[in-house]
Amino acid sequence: MFDYEVVKECKQSGARIGILTTPHGKIETPIFMPVGTRATVKSLSPDELKEIKAQIILANTYHLYLRPGEQLIKKAGGLHKFMNWDRPILTDSGGFQVFSLSKLNKITEEGVRFHSHIDGSIHMMSPEKSIEIQKALGSDIVMAFDHCSDIGISHEKAREAMELTLRWLDRCSKVDLEGKQVLFPIVQGNVFKDLRIESLQRTLPYAKCGFGIGGLSVGEPKEVMYEMLDTMKPYYPKDKARYLMGVGTADCFIEGVCRGIDMMDCVHPTRVARNGMAMTFGGNLTIRNAEFAEDFRPIEEGCDCYCCRNFSRAYVRHLIHTNEILGARLLSIHNLRFLLRLVEKIKDAIREDRLLDYRDEFFEKYKF
């Protein structure tokens, strides 16, 4: 039920268009995945996600384990039925959330002992438990439980974290997913080239149709992330989907695809939307600024999203200034559709074997 097939490779860049097959449908890559951490993309309905042409969404194991609990979701018929989403779902393992709550956790060989950020209760998340939770959730793609190490640590400490991730991966792989879900292992190695290559090579035997690249976009300069991707690119197998975790700005998305990445996700588009920022092909617009108070143009000319088809910058600014939830909803719709429109333009450039030219054209107009 799971497969990844490359259907077109750009002669200029090596980027590719592929088809990732899952029980809940086929995903054409490259693709951006909206993040529905708690079984919802904040403020948006499943129908709105389909209208912007989202093919797959991401949900989070850590948060759903704490609330409402994976057994309740299993009783409801699984995550797809619980949230009324009939397309593919990927679940993060919870490893990054535990990493980001470092003051509340303790990492051991067995797993991670952590305090709930909700009520302070103590929990233990092992590799086996993470996979069992995801099994109960019923997602299509299950991420391995990994140890994301801090930027700035020594090579020795980074190796220790990488080795722990590999040992945890082996334990994850022993949980029987009954052919209904597929495990994506995660490459680590911090910002050390030799560790990245070694981690990739030792991780690939566990990858049936795809793998994740973790531990990047966590505070390091973008140039360092690109360097790590360039380092790993020659070692990627062609028949596996490559998922760069936690990336969602326009510049990083296009640079990632040029470096052979197929899938990305991030909360960035909806988070900045709630703060009044719109993503466009000319750069980000802070819609709450006074310059837009009497601007009756759409957020972006040529955008086909619901927001741009129906409302002006002035109206959306008014909603943001008066704390009306519709403002955040409209900008969330726009920002996600913007990234998916970018995906469409990238695919067109791949089909025409001119992605590097398109990247140059994009950055000529894009203002940081």
N, C-alpha and C positions, 0 to 999 in steps of 0.2 A: 504493500500500500504506500510505500515511501520510495521516492526516486528523485534524482537530480540529473537533468539533461541539459547540456549546453546546445543552444540552437543557433547562436551567432556570436562570433568573436571579432572584435574590432581590430583590424590589421594595424591601425595606427597606435593603439594604446594597450591592447591585450585585454581590455575590459570585455565583459560578455553579457549576453542575454541568455537566461536559462529558465527552465521550468522545474519548479519544486513541487512534486506531487505528494499530497497528504490525503487522509480519509475525508477531509472536509473541503476538498477542492485543490485546484492547481494554483500556484503562485508564480507569476512571471517576475523574474529578477532582472536587473536590480530593483529593490523595493525598500521603501521606508515603512516601518511598522509603528503606527500610533500606540502609545502606552496607555493601557487600561489597568493601572496598578491594582485597584480594588474591585476588579470585574466591571469597570466602567471607565471609558475615556472621559475625563472630567467634563461634565455638563452636556455631553453629546449623546444622542440616542444611536442605536445600531443602524437605523434607517439613514441618519445623517452621515454616518461613517461610510455606508454603502454609496450614498450620493457623491461623496468626494472621491470614490473609487479606492477605498482602503481594501486591500486584499487579505491582510492578516493583522491581528492585533496582539499585543503582549499583556500578560497579567503577571502578578507577582506572588510567589509562593509564601514568602515571609508574611506579607500583609494578610493574605487570605487564610493562612494558618491561624493567625491571631483573631481575625474577625472575617467572616462568621464561623470559620472552621471548615476544614476540608471534608469532614464527614457530613456536614449539613449540605454542602454543595454536591457531594456524591449522591446523597438521598434525593436531591432535586433532579438528578439525572445527568450530573456533570456540569462543567462550567459553560458549555455551549447552550444548554437548555436554561440554566440558571440565569444567564444574562441575555438570552435570546439572540445569540450570534451564531449563525450557521456556517461561517467561514472559518479558516484555520486560526488556531490560537497557539502562541508560544508562551510558555511559563518560565520566567527566570527562577533560578534555584533558591534565591534568598541569600546567596553568598555575598553579593555586593551590599545588600542592606545591612547584613551583620557587620561587614567591613566598615560601612559608613557610621555605624553605631559603636565604634571601637571603645568608647568609654563605658559601654554597657555590656561588653562581652569578654570572654576568655577563650582563646583558641587552644585546643589540645589535639592530640592524635585522634581521639575519638570523634571530635567534631567541635562545635562551638556552643559554649554555655553562655546564655545571654539573658538580660533582663528586658522584659517587654517595655517598649517605649510608651505603652498605653497605661498600664497599671503597675509596672515594676515587678510583675510575677516572673519567676525563673523558669527558663526553658532550655532544653538541649536539642540542638539540630545537628544530626549526624548526616553523612552522605546518604546512608540508606533511608533515613527518615525524610530527607528532602525529596528523594525520588518517590517514596511511598506517598507523600503528600501530593506530588504532581500526578501520580498515577490515579489517586482518588479524584483530583480535579478533572482529569480526562482531557488535558490539553493534547494537541497534536505533536508539538515539539517540546521535549523535556530537556532542560539544561542541567548539566552536571554541577554538583556542589563544589565550589572552588575557593581558594584562598587568594584574594586580591591584596597584594602587598603595597605598602605606602611608597610613594615616589620619594626618592632621596635616601633610601636605605642602601646598605653596602651590597656588593655582589654576592657575598656569602649569605646574607640574610635573604636576598632575592632567590638564591638557589634553594634555600631551605623551604621557602614558601612554594616554589615551583614543585619541589619534590613532594611536599605534602599534598598539593593539588593533584599530582599524578597518582599518589597512593589513594586519595579519596576517589579519583576517577575510576580506578579499578574496582573499588567497592560499589560505586554507583552502577557500574556496568553489570553487576551480578544480580541486580533487582530485575525480575522478569516483567517486562512491559506488555507481554502477551501479544506482540505484533500490532497493537493498536496505537502505540506511540513510538516515537523514535528519540533516542538520546543524542544530543549534541554535546560533545566534550568541549572543554574550554582551554585554549592556549594561554599560558601566563609567561612569566619571565621578566616582568618589570621593564626597564628601559635598557637592558643589556642584550646586545645583538646575539651573542653566543647562546644565551639562555633562551631567547625567543626561538632560535632555530632548533635547539635541542628539544624544547617543550613542544614545538609543532611536530617534529618527527616522532616523538614518543606518544603524542596524543592521537595522531592520525589512525593508528590501528583500531581505535575505539569509535571512529567516525564512520557511520554507515552511509549517510548521504549528506552530512554537513557538520560544521564545527563552528564554535564561537571563538572570538579573539577578545579576551578580557584584559583588564588592567591598563587600558589606555583611555584617553579622554577623562582622566581622573585628577587633573591638575598640572600635568606636564605641558610644556609649550607645544603648540600644534606641530611645529617643525620636527620635534622629537617623535611625535606620534607618526608622522609621515615617514620618518627615517626607519622606524620599527616596521611599518608596513612594507616599505621598499626592501628591507632586509628579508622579510618572510616570503615575499611574492614569488621568487624563483622556486620555492619549495612547496607551493600549493599544488595539490592534485587537481586535475581539471574536472573530475566527476563528483566533486563535493561542493556544496554551497558554503560560502564564507560569510560569516556574520560578525561584523564589527559592533561590539556592544556599547550602547550609551552615547551614540553620536547623532546629532540632529540639527546642526547648523548647515546652511546652504553650502558654504565654502568647504567644510569638512566632508560633506556628503559627496560633492563632485570630486574632490581630491581622493576620497576613499575608493570610489568606483574606478577612477583612473588607475588605482593601484590594485585592482582585481577584486574588490569587495562586492558582494552581492546583496547583503541585507544589513540594515541599520535600524536603530530605534533610539528614541530619547524623549524625555518629558519636556524638553526645551520649547517646542512650538506652542504647546498649550500653557506652559508656565508663563512664558513672556506675554502670551495673549491676555492672561488674567491681570497682567501689570500694564496693559495698554499698549503693547508693542505689536506692530504688524511686520511680517516678513514679506519682502518683495524682491523682484529681480534687480532692482536698483539698490538694494540694501534694506536695512531695518528702518521703520518709521515709528517714532514715538507719538502715537496718535493723540495722547493726552496733551501734547504741547499746544500752545495758543495759536501757532501758525495754521492749525487745521480747523479753527473755530468756524470759519466761513468757507471752508473748502468743500464744495458740493460734488466733487469727483468721487468715483469709487476708490476703495483702498488701492487697487491697482487696475489700470486700464487693461482690458483683454483677459482678465481673470474670469473664469466661469463659475466661481463659487456662489453660494446663496447670498452671502454678504455683499459681494461686489455687484451682483445682478440687481440688488434691491435697495441698497443703502449707501449713503455718502460718508465721507470721512468726518464731516461735521456732525452727523447724527451719531456715529459710533463714538466720537469724542464726547458728545453730550452724555451718552450712556455710561462711559467710563468715569466721567467726572461726577455723575450722580450715583455711582456705585450700583447701577442697574445690571443685573446678572446677564441680560441679553448682550451687553457689550462684550463681556468675556466670551460668551458663546459664539458670537459672530466672528470675533477675532480668532478664536480657536478653529472654527470651520475654515476661515481664510488661510491661516498659517499651515494647517495640515494639507489643505488642497494645494497651497503653494509648493510644498515639498513634493507632493505627488505629481504636480505639473512639471516640476523640475525633473523628476524621474522620467516622465514621458519624453521630454526634450533630450535627456541623456540617451534614452533608448533609440530615439531617431538618429542621434549622432553615431551611436554604435552601429546601427544598420548601414549608415553611410560611410563607415570607416573613417570618421573625422572627429572622434571624441576630444582629442587634445586641442584641435582647432576650436571646438565648441567651448572647451574650458577657457581658452584665451579670450574668446568673445564674451563669455559670461563675466570674467573678471574685469574686462574693460568697462562694463556698465555697473558692476556691483561696488557699492561704496561701503567700506567698513566703518 
